[in-house]
Amino acid sequence: MEQLADGFKGEKAIVTPYSVRTYQAQNEITKQLYVTHIGYYPDAKYHYRVRKTGAPEHILIYCEKGKGWIECRGERVQLTDNSFFIIPANEQHAYGADARAPWSIYWLHFKGEHVDMFHSIIGKLIHVNASDQNRLFERMQLFEEMYRNLEMGYNPENMEYISFCLMHFLASLKYIPQYREIKKIKESDIVERSILFMKENLETKIVLEDIARAVGYSASRFNTLFLQRTSFSPMEYYNQLRIQRACSYLQFSDHKIKEIAFRLGYYDPFHFSKAFHKEMELTPKEYRKRYMDKEIGEIGE
């Protein structure tokens, strides 16, 4: 896990389930290049990691501001504003924030059959010149596109779109002089607005009629439209988002499992555990233990 146990104020992070990674590795589009972890840590004071055997994925760390360092391949490099480094998979490394001016970082783990397309920027410290021509803001908007779509769920179209976004994002770092602009984010449609409503009400008990009413549709018409666009019913999608929020609580908070269940509208811990296991193939207790054990192991290395 890429996080201190107490977390960072304003943090956000998503770790995909292993079942989703299996799908990504088999899908003809996503297997080329895909995200397994993604997040943003602002003012990450005391952030520190060491892995003697590396990670299964390549790790990109993009320093937005502040300072930090990375040790890899026998060298120690310093990251400052608008610089990045991609740590190669399966290689020993360590990294941490500067004690006086801790970095704020965008980060992601990625892998795929075509990772070698970006061999020229892996394992190298690269500074991105802060000018209007290099469009730093737009590049980060592309990162947000990946995060936002992954946050919306794991349906095939989302995962494929994220893979293409990842290629574009990495290409914007490899071909900096050629990088000019990204695809503009389209105005929200009915499905996107409904998903945003779901996300705003993950800790409020809502039903299909509530979601449909929020976007001005009848329940039956909205259900049909949503199913056609996402391959999930609205309530299946909503429950998937609740499990995603539960994962965040289990990883980044000390809330008891019973408290998390009630926060997310499950009428008892057993119902929550059953729903969680169906989605993640682990119980909430097993999920939390897996990441706690990994955290302790990495700190101890």
PyMOL commands that set and color helices and strands:
alter all, ss='L'
color gray80, all
select helices_A, chain A and resi 18-26+30-32+115-121+132-134+136-151+156-174+190-200+208-214+219-230+234-252+257-263+269-280+284-300
alter helices_A, ss='H'
color red, helices_A
select strands_A, chain A and resi 12-15+34-41+48-51+58-65+68-72+75-79+83-87+93-97+104-111+126-127
alter strands_A, ss='S'
color yellow, strands_A
deselect
rebuild
show_as cartoon
